[in-house]
Amino acid sequence: MKITVKLAAAAALLAAAGLSLAQTAPAMAKDGALVGPNDMTLYTFDKDTAGSGKSVCNGPCATNWPPLMARAEDKAAGDWSIITRDDGSKQWAYKGKPLYFWVKDAKPGDRNGDGINQVWHTAKP
């Protein structure tokens, strides 16, 4: 009972400040692409099967294409899901497709990974 009351009070205070307890999406749309919290472009990999709950980009692949990692407390919602990688870590997926950064994108707005080997594509909302 006390936790519920405190949570409700915290939610009311946050609402008064224009905030909420709801989790925000792990990425956002910007200029027609999904970008991570660091404002860097996100990509999808054609070899990943949408909805499989797996990433096939591991080891050296993941060094070049770092996954958009999920934290233990993150929860899937709507088009956003969380997959478990081969090493047991968690990764965000959008519409069932795991999301990655490209190591050679140097600044926000770069989309240098789009079209690489005809299997990497800018993630779109």
N, C-alpha and C positions, 0 to 999 in steps of 0.2 A: 504494500500500500504506500509506504513512504517513498519508494523508488518511483512509482507511477506519478505521485504528486510532484516530486522533484523534477521528473522528466517533463511533465505537463507545464510546470512553472518555467523550466528552461526553454521549452518550445514557445511559450507565450512571450518571454523576453526576446528571444531571437526573432519571432514574428514582428514584434514591435520595432525591431531594428531593421526589418526587411530581409531577414535571413531565415533559414530553416534547418531542421535536423536531417532533412532528406539528403541522401548521398547524391552528389552531382555526377554526371557522366564522366568517364575517364578521358574523353576527348571531345573536341568541338569542331564544328564546321567553320572553315575560313577560306574564302576565295575558291569555293567549290571542292575543297579537300578536307579530310579529317586531319586534325593536328592534335598532338599530345599536349600535356600540361606545360611543356617547355616550348610550345608553339611550333614545334618541328613537324614536318609532314609525316604522315603514317602511310604504310603500304600493305598490300595483300599479296599473297604468293599463290600462283595458280596450282601448285602441287598440293596445297592444303585443301582438304575436302570440307566444304561448308557443313557445319553441324556435326562433324565427327568428334569434336571435343579434343582434337589432337593437333599438334604442330609437327610438320615434317622438317622444319628448319631448326636443326640442333647442331651442336659442336661448332665447326668453323663457319657454317652458314649463319648461326646466331651471333657470331662475332661480327660479321659484316652487316647483319640485319638484326640488331638488338630488339628483342620483343618489348611490347608495351606491357610492362609487368603490373600485376594486380597485387594488392596487399592482402594479408590474411583476413582483415576485417571487411574488405570490399564484398559487395553482393551484386549478383547479376540482376538486371532489370530491363524490361522492354527489349530493344534490339541488342542490348549489351549482354554478353555471356562471359564466363571465365572458364578457361581450359586448364588442364594440368599438363605441364610439359614433361618430357622424358626424365628430367632431373628432379621432378616433384614440385618445381616452382609453378606459380600461377601466372597466366597471361590473359589479357583482355582480348575478346573477339567481338566484332561487329557483324550482325546478321550471320553469325556462325563462322565467320572467317577471322582467324588470328591476325593481329595487327603488329606491325614492325616499323622500326625506324631504319634509315639507311645511313651507315657510318660515314659516308662521304658527303652528306648534306651538312654544310658548314653553318648555315644561319636560317632563321625562320623564313619561310617562303621558298626555300630551295626545294626542287622536286627532281633532283638528279637521279633518283632511283627508278623513276617511271620508265617502264619499257625494258629494263635490263634483262637480257636473255629472253625477252618476250614472255617472261613469266612473273615479273614484278610490276605492280600497278599502284598508282596513287589511290589510296582508299577514299571513296566518295560517300557522302551522306545519302 
